[in-house]
Amino acid sequence: MSIVPKVDKKTARYQTHPRGIARCERCSMFRSPHSCTKVAGDISPRGWSKYFDWKDDRTHMLARREQLTRLSL
């Protein structure tokens, strides 16, 4: 198994706030409590980077439902 080096936050365009419904805690690469397999450094669960990848379809569906519920209030 080869070890792939992590990228820095600037390269990843990391931000400490979500991008819409996409946020690190919903990403397949996020490791609780504050780590990422792709981006180096301390990672906020509510952050986002250009490498964001949904954990799975269920996570995406639930996040979308949550967003739609908030919009209908």
C-alpha positions as CSV (number, residue, x, y, z in Angstrom):
1,M,0.0,0.0,0.0
2,S,1.5,3.3,-1.0
3,I,1.1,6.4,1.1
4,V,-0.3,9.4,-0.8
5,P,0.9,12.8,0.6
6,K,-1.8,15.2,1.8
7,V,-2.3,18.5,0.1
8,D,-2.1,21.8,1.9
9,K,-5.3,23.8,2.7
10,K,-4.5,26.5,0.1
11,T,-4.2,23.9,-2.7
12,A,-7.5,22.3,-1.5
13,R,-9.2,25.7,-1.4
14,Y,-10.2,24.6,2.2
15,Q,-12.6,26.9,4.0
16,T,-13.9,26.6,7.6
17,H,-17.5,26.9,6.6
18,P,-19.7,24.7,4.4
19,R,-20.4,25.1,0.8
20,G,-24.2,24.8,0.7
21,I,-25.1,21.4,2.1
22,A,-21.6,20.0,1.5
23,R,-19.4,20.0,4.5
24,C,-16.5,17.9,5.7
25,E,-18.4,15.8,8.2
26,R,-20.4,14.5,5.2
27,C,-17.3,13.7,3.2
28,S,-15.9,10.2,2.6
29,M,-12.4,11.5,3.4
30,F,-13.2,13.2,6.8
31,R,-12.0,11.4,9.9
32,S,-13.6,12.6,13.2
33,P,-12.9,14.6,15.1
34,H,-10.7,17.0,13.0
35,S,-8.8,15.1,10.3
36,C,-8.9,14.4,6.5
37,T,-7.2,11.7,4.4
38,K,-6.6,14.3,1.6
39,V,-6.1,17.7,3.2
40,A,-3.3,18.3,5.8
41,G,-3.9,20.1,9.1
42,D,-6.8,20.6,11.5
43,I,-10.1,20.2,9.7
44,S,-13.4,21.5,10.8
45,P,-16.4,19.1,10.5
46,R,-18.3,22.1,9.1
47,G,-15.5,23.0,6.6
48,W,-15.3,22.3,2.9
49,S,-12.6,21.7,0.2
50,K,-12.6,21.2,-3.5
51,Y,-12.0,17.5,-2.9
52,F,-15.3,17.0,-1.2
53,D,-16.9,13.6,-1.9
54,W,-20.2,12.5,-0.4
55,K,-19.8,9.6,2.0
56,D,-22.6,7.7,0.3
57,D,-25.9,8.3,-1.5
58,R,-27.9,8.1,1.8
59,T,-25.8,10.9,3.4
60,H,-26.4,13.1,0.3
61,M,-30.1,12.3,0.3
62,L,-30.5,13.2,4.0
63,A,-28.6,16.4,3.6
64,R,-30.7,17.4,0.7
65,R,-33.9,16.6,2.6
66,E,-32.7,18.7,5.5
67,Q,-32.0,21.6,3.1
68,L,-35.4,21.4,1.5
69,T,-37.1,21.3,4.9
70,R,-35.3,24.5,6.0
71,L,-36.3,26.2,2.7
72,S,-40.0,25.4,3.2
73,L,-40.2,26.9,6.6
